[in-house]
Structures are given as structure tokens and as C-alpha cells.
Amino acid sequence: MSEVEAAVRKVTPGIIQNSHSDDGSIFHNVMKGAHDYFNGLFYWKIWSYMAYASIRKRYARTVIGPFWTTLSVAIFIGIMGVLFSFLWHRNVKDFMPFFSAGY
């Protein structure tokens, strides 16, 4: 059992509650959803640790970690911006901010 699973099992009994007044009304469903939402906010340490562990596991053997995603987008914008500026006879200096902003 991983650390995350152990933490979730430790806290889960407080989150899961049986609803004795399940009348199926819209108000009841909204209140149940709001209760679930605020319980999720209350246990922010669990979901933040789960996100951290997921990112750490995904990029465990890489050199620059999660910045590979940022780097790949920057390389794509750089190459495509230069290529498109030459194809459409635009100045690279003027076209690159336009292209990188998504227009």
C-alpha cells in the first residue's frame, strides 16, 4: 500500500457519511454536492500530496522534470513561428509575439 492510499484510507471514514434523508429532491442533491465539495477543500493536504506524488512519479527519471512540457511548447512555438513568418513573408520579430499569443 502506498503512502497516498494509506492517507486516503485514514481520512476516508470521516468523508463518507450515510444520508438518512435521501428524498431525491434537487435541494438535497445540491446540499450533498456542497458538502462533498467543502469536504474536499478541507482535506487539501491529501489531494495536494496526491498531485505532487503523481508529478514526481511521472517525471522520476527525467533531467528537467515537469518542465519538459513547457520546453516542448516553447520549441514548437519557436520553430513554427519562424517557419510561418517566412512562408507568409512577415518579419519574425513582429510575427512571433502574434503567433505565440494564439492569433
C-alpha positions as MATLAB code, in Angstrom:
seq = 'MSEVEAAVRKVTPGIIQNSHSDDGSIFHNVMKGAHDYFNGLFYWKIWSYMAYASIRKRYARTVIGPFWTTLSVAIFIGIMGVLFSFLWHRNVKDFMPFFSAGY';
ca = [
       0.000    0.000    0.000;
       1.417    3.376   -0.990;
       1.644    6.413    1.258;
      -1.212    8.084   -0.596;
      -3.518    5.079   -0.248;
      -2.726    4.879    3.463;
      -3.511    8.572    3.916;
      -6.788    8.253    1.983;
      -7.862    5.192    3.978;
      -7.063    7.017    7.201;
      -9.240   10.034    6.341;
     -11.994    8.441    4.232;
     -14.283    7.309    7.093;
     -14.830   10.964    8.029;
     -15.766   11.879    4.462;
     -18.173    9.081    3.655;
     -21.412    9.543    5.553;
     -24.701    7.774    5.086;
     -27.530   10.086    4.158;
     -30.659    9.176    6.115;
     -32.859   11.814    4.477;
     -32.299   10.946    0.827;
     -35.582   12.241   -0.552;
     -34.193   12.768   -4.075;
     -35.027   16.469   -4.168;
     -32.875   18.963   -6.032;
     -32.149   20.859   -2.823;
     -30.929   17.678   -1.150;
     -28.649   16.904   -4.093;
     -27.255   20.456   -4.084;
     -26.589   20.302   -0.363;
     -24.964   16.897   -0.736;
     -22.755   18.255   -3.529;
     -21.804   21.328   -1.497;
     -20.975   19.130    1.473;
     -18.779   16.925   -0.716;
     -17.068   19.986   -2.230;
     -16.225   21.544    1.121;
     -15.026   18.214    2.497;
     -12.640   18.087   -0.453;
     -11.363   21.567    0.370;
     -10.931   20.604    3.996;
      -8.629   17.714    3.058;
      -6.359   19.789    0.835;
      -3.244   18.085    2.162;
      -4.347   14.765    0.686;
      -5.128   15.994   -2.819;
      -2.074   18.254   -2.944;
       0.140   15.330   -1.900;
      -1.551   13.094   -4.479;
      -0.832   15.665   -7.202;
       2.772   16.031   -6.031;
       3.278   12.250   -5.941;
       1.764   11.864   -9.409;
       4.043   14.507  -10.908;
       7.066   13.076   -9.120;
       6.270    9.569  -10.374;
       5.629   10.676  -13.957;
       8.890   12.600  -14.277;
      11.047   10.458  -11.958;
      13.808    9.656  -14.445;
      13.896   12.883  -16.424;
      16.529   15.573  -16.152;
      14.341   18.685  -16.012;
      11.160   17.083  -14.680;
       7.779   18.616  -15.480;
       9.407   21.458  -17.407;
       9.608   19.109  -20.419;
       6.038   20.124  -21.221;
       6.901   23.820  -21.133;
      10.071   23.252  -23.129;
       8.281   21.263  -25.848;
       5.658   24.009  -26.283;
       8.391   26.673  -26.446;
      10.285   24.696  -29.103;
       7.084   24.201  -31.104;
       6.232   27.917  -30.996;
       9.793   28.867  -31.917;
      10.065   26.557  -34.929;
       6.539   27.090  -36.236;
       6.736   30.859  -35.677;
       9.924   31.166  -37.730;
       8.591   28.821  -40.426;
       5.244   30.603  -40.756;
       6.860   34.036  -40.772;
       8.973   33.004  -43.773;
       6.031   31.354  -45.536;
       3.818   34.421  -45.149;
       6.629   36.943  -45.740;
       6.343   38.545  -42.312;
       9.064   39.930  -40.093;
       9.936   37.295  -37.446;
      10.301   39.999  -34.809;
       6.726   41.180  -35.427;
       5.139   37.794  -36.138;
       6.487   35.791  -33.180;
       4.510   37.586  -30.408;
       1.398   37.440  -32.591;
       1.814   33.690  -33.168;
       2.738   32.810  -29.586;
      -0.325   34.644  -28.256;
      -2.518   32.330  -30.311;
      -3.709   34.666  -33.020;
];
